[in-house]
């Protein structure tokens, strides 16, 4: 397989996400989100995220989310009384869903469709917190450049908060006959290629075009922060599954695996 360029992978992933958007509207979770955000103060943030935002203090602060998908997390942050909230994502179809959720709750937030590597410089230094949540980093063919974007969006003293699935999860295949035996290397530079819709619950088999998923080690993530002037302020690993339901089996098994992590890095 010829490894795609960053531009080729980004374009292919954008097309795959756009083609997958309608599958998410048929998931019961979509109706639950619409009903939820119609309730004042609704939040989808889990205990780790809620605690971190409590530590950082978000009242009146400007917050950006990279790869915000349907906007559920950044809208939840806005409901914590944050100030300006902006969600960036390359899929216009998912941002349409984000705007619907914002309308359902009369929540003021901005949603910008853009290649995450090419976010307009008008946003540079505009945010106190940049948020990256589950499933964003794996779509990044160039992790250092991705973190560089986060760094330039931050004001001096601002924080990057990452709450992601642990890279060790990419070693396992939950659909394998032997799901608890590693099937992939932890250290790899080649992306995983799929042509199936990108869904969170179960599997869909209709082809939507190739998409590319990249494994980045913890060292890669730390190095990307440090090389972009971000000092690591906190890091924790958890046995909690924050990925799709397919990985729930790993959460329930002993010995327990690290399934997610939270990283806090400060600029300047």
C-alpha positions as CSV (number, residue, x, y, z in Angstrom):
1,X,0.0,0.0,0.0
2,X,1.3,3.5,-0.9
3,X,1.0,5.7,2.1
4,X,-1.2,8.7,1.3
5,X,0.1,12.3,1.7
6,X,-1.3,14.4,4.5
7,X,-3.5,16.2,2.0
8,X,-4.7,13.0,0.4
9,X,-5.5,11.4,3.8
10,X,-7.3,14.5,5.1
11,X,-9.4,14.7,1.9
12,X,-10.3,11.0,2.1
13,X,-11.2,11.2,5.7
14,X,-13.4,14.3,5.2
15,X,-15.3,12.5,2.4
16,X,-15.8,9.4,4.6
17,X,-17.1,11.4,7.6
18,X,-19.5,13.3,5.3
19,X,-20.7,10.0,3.9
20,X,-21.2,8.6,7.4
21,X,-23.2,11.5,8.8
22,X,-26.6,10.2,8.0
23,X,-25.9,6.9,9.9
24,X,-25.6,9.0,13.1
25,X,-29.0,10.5,12.6
26,X,-30.6,7.0,12.7
27,X,-28.8,6.2,16.0
28,X,-31.1,6.6,19.1
29,X,-28.3,8.7,20.5
30,X,-29.2,11.5,18.1
31,X,-32.7,11.8,19.5
32,X,-31.3,11.7,23.0
33,X,-28.9,14.6,22.2
34,X,-31.6,16.7,20.7
35,X,-33.8,16.2,23.7
36,X,-30.9,16.6,26.1
37,X,-29.7,20.0,24.7
38,X,-33.2,21.3,24.9
39,X,-32.8,21.1,28.6
40,X,-30.9,24.1,30.2
41,X,-27.4,23.1,31.4
42,X,-27.3,19.8,29.7
43,X,-23.9,18.2,29.4
44,X,-22.4,15.1,27.8
45,X,-19.0,15.6,29.5
46,X,-17.9,12.7,31.6
47,X,-16.5,12.8,35.1
48,X,-12.9,13.3,33.9
49,X,-13.8,16.2,31.6
50,X,-16.1,17.8,34.1
51,X,-13.4,17.7,36.9
52,X,-10.8,19.1,34.6
53,X,-12.9,22.0,33.4
54,X,-13.7,22.6,37.1
55,X,-10.0,22.9,37.8
56,X,-9.3,25.1,34.9
57,X,-12.4,27.3,35.5
58,X,-14.3,28.0,32.3
59,X,-16.6,30.9,33.4
60,X,-16.4,33.5,30.7
61,X,-13.3,31.9,29.1
62,X,-12.9,31.4,25.3
63,X,-12.8,27.7,24.4
64,X,-12.1,26.0,21.0
65,X,-12.6,22.3,20.1
66,X,-10.6,20.8,17.3
67,X,-12.5,18.0,15.4
68,X,-15.7,18.8,17.2
69,X,-17.9,16.4,15.1
70,X,-21.5,17.2,16.0
71,X,-20.5,19.7,18.6
72,X,-21.8,17.9,21.7
73,X,-18.8,18.5,23.9
74,X,-18.2,22.2,23.0
75,X,-21.9,22.9,23.5
76,X,-21.6,21.2,26.9
77,X,-18.7,23.4,27.7
78,X,-20.7,26.4,26.8
79,X,-23.4,25.2,29.2
80,X,-20.7,25.4,31.9
81,X,-20.9,29.2,31.4
82,X,-17.9,29.4,29.2
83,X,-17.6,32.6,27.1
84,X,-16.9,32.4,23.3
85,X,-17.0,28.7,22.1
86,X,-15.9,27.7,18.7
87,X,-15.9,24.2,17.2
88,X,-13.7,23.4,14.2
89,X,-14.3,20.3,12.0
90,X,-13.7,19.4,8.4
91,X,-17.2,17.7,7.9
92,X,-19.8,20.2,7.0
93,X,-22.5,17.5,7.4
94,X,-21.6,16.9,11.0
95,X,-21.4,20.7,11.7
96,X,-25.0,20.9,10.4
97,X,-25.9,18.5,13.2
98,X,-23.9,20.7,15.7
99,X,-26.0,23.7,14.6
100,X,-29.2,21.8,15.1
101,X,-28.1,20.8,18.6
102,X,-27.2,24.5,19.4
103,X,-30.6,25.6,18.1
104,X,-32.4,23.0,20.2
105,X,-30.9,24.5,23.3
106,X,-30.7,28.1,22.1
107,X,-26.9,27.9,22.8
108,X,-24.6,30.5,21.3
109,X,-21.6,28.8,19.7
110,X,-19.7,29.1,16.4
111,X,-19.0,26.1,14.1
112,X,-16.3,26.5,11.4
113,X,-15.8,24.0,8.5
114,X,-12.2,23.8,7.7
115,X,-9.2,21.6,7.2
116,X,-7.8,21.5,10.8
117,X,-4.3,22.1,9.5
118,X,-5.4,25.3,7.8
119,X,-7.5,27.1,10.4
120,X,-7.6,30.8,9.6
121,X,-4.9,32.9,11.4
122,X,-7.7,35.2,12.6
123,X,-8.2,32.7,15.4
124,X,-4.6,32.7,16.6
125,X,-4.2,33.6,20.2
126,X,-7.9,33.8,20.7
127,X,-8.6,31.0,23.2
128,X,-7.9,30.2,26.8
129,X,-8.5,26.5,26.3
130,X,-8.3,24.2,23.3
131,X,-10.1,20.9,23.7
132,X,-9.4,17.6,21.9
133,X,-11.6,14.7,22.7
134,X,-12.1,11.0,21.8
135,X,-11.3,9.9,18.3
136,X,-9.6,13.1,17.0
137,X,-5.9,12.3,17.2
138,X,-6.2,9.0,15.3
139,X,-7.4,10.8,12.2
140,X,-4.3,13.0,12.1
141,X,-1.6,11.9,9.7
142,X,0.7,14.7,11.0
143,X,0.4,14.9,14.8
144,X,3.0,17.5,15.3
145,X,1.4,19.9,12.9
146,X,-2.0,19.2,14.5
147,X,-0.7,20.2,18.0
148,X,1.0,23.2,16.4
149,X,-2.4,24.5,15.3
150,X,-3.7,24.0,18.9
151,X,-0.7,25.9,20.2
152,X,-1.2,28.9,17.9
153,X,-4.9,29.1,18.8
154,X,-4.0,29.5,22.5
155,X,-3.3,32.7,24.3
156,X,-0.1,32.7,26.4
157,X,-0.9,30.8,29.6
158,X,-3.7,28.9,27.9
159,X,-4.2,25.2,28.1
160,X,-4.5,22.3,25.7
161,X,-6.8,19.6,27.2
162,X,-6.8,16.2,25.5
163,X,-9.1,13.4,26.6
164,X,-8.5,10.5,24.3
165,X,-8.6,6.8,23.9
166,X,-5.3,5.2,24.9
167,X,-3.1,4.2,21.9
168,X,-2.7,0.7,23.3
169,X,-6.3,0.1,22.2
170,X,-5.2,0.1,18.6
171,X,-3.3,-3.1,19.3
172,X,-6.5,-5.0,19.7
173,X,-9.4,-5.9,17.4
174,X,-12.7,-6.2,19.3
175,X,-14.2,-8.1,16.3
176,X,-11.5,-10.8,16.3
177,X,-12.3,-14.3,17.4
178,X,-9.5,-13.8,20.0
179,X,-10.1,-10.1,20.9
180,X,-7.8,-10.1,23.9
181,X,-4.7,-11.1,21.9
182,X,-2.8,-8.2,20.3
183,X,-3.1,-8.2,16.6
184,X,-1.3,-5.0,15.7
185,X,2.0,-3.5,16.7
186,X,2.2,-0.5,19.2
187,X,4.9,1.0,17.1
188,X,3.8,1.5,13.5
189,X,3.9,4.3,10.9
190,X,1.4,2.9,8.5
191,X,-2.3,3.9,8.8
192,X,-5.2,1.4,9.1
193,X,-7.4,1.6,6.0
194,X,-11.2,1.1,6.0
195,X,-13.9,1.7,3.5
196,X,-16.8,1.3,5.9
197,X,-19.0,4.0,7.5
198,X,-17.6,5.5,10.6
199,X,-20.1,4.7,13.4
200,X,-20.0,4.5,17.1
201,X,-22.4,1.7,17.9
202,X,-22.0,-1.6,16.0
203,X,-20.9,-2.0,12.4
204,X,-22.1,-0.8,9.1
205,X,-20.9,-2.6,6.0
206,X,-21.7,-0.3,3.1
207,X,-18.6,1.1,1.5
208,X,-18.2,4.9,1.7
209,X,-14.7,5.2,0.3
210,X,-11.3,4.8,2.0
211,X,-10.4,6.4,5.3
212,X,-7.1,6.4,7.2
213,X,-6.6,5.9,10.9
214,X,-3.2,6.6,12.5
215,X,-1.7,5.2,15.7
216,X,0.4,7.7,17.7
217,X,2.3,6.5,20.8
218,X,2.2,8.4,24.1
219,X,5.7,9.5,23.4
220,X,4.6,10.9,20.1
221,X,1.9,12.9,21.9
222,X,4.2,14.2,24.6
223,X,6.9,15.1,22.0
224,X,4.3,17.0,19.8
225,X,3.4,19.1,22.8
226,X,6.9,19.8,23.9
227,X,8.1,20.7,20.4
228,X,5.4,23.2,20.1
229,X,6.1,25.1,23.3
230,X,3.5,23.4,25.5
231,X,4.6,22.3,28.9
232,X,2.9,19.1,30.3
233,X,1.1,20.0,33.5
234,X,-0.9,16.9,34.1
235,X,-1.3,13.4,32.7
236,X,-3.4,10.4,33.9
237,X,-4.4,7.0,32.5
238,X,-7.7,5.3,33.1
239,X,-9.2,1.8,32.6
240,X,-12.4,3.5,31.4
241,X,-13.6,3.0,27.8
242,X,-14.5,6.3,26.1
243,X,-14.5,4.9,22.6
244,X,-17.2,3.0,20.8
245,X,-19.3,0.3,22.5
246,X,-17.2,-2.3,20.8
247,X,-14.4,-1.7,23.3
248,X,-16.6,-2.1,26.4
249,X,-15.4,-5.8,26.6
250,X,-11.9,-4.6,27.5
251,X,-13.2,-2.4,30.3
252,X,-14.9,-5.3,31.9
253,X,-12.0,-7.7,31.8
254,X,-9.2,-8.4,34.3
255,X,-6.3,-7.6,34.2
256,X,-7.4,-4.1,33.3
257,X,-5.9,-2.2,30.4
258,X,-5.3,1.5,30.1
259,X,-8.2,2.5,27.7
260,X,-8.1,6.3,28.0
261,X,-6.0,9.1,29.2
262,X,-6.2,12.8,30.0
263,X,-3.4,15.3,29.2
264,X,-3.1,18.9,30.2
265,X,-0.5,21.1,28.6
266,X,0.2,24.9,29.1
267,X,1.4,27.4,26.6
268,X,4.3,29.8,27.4
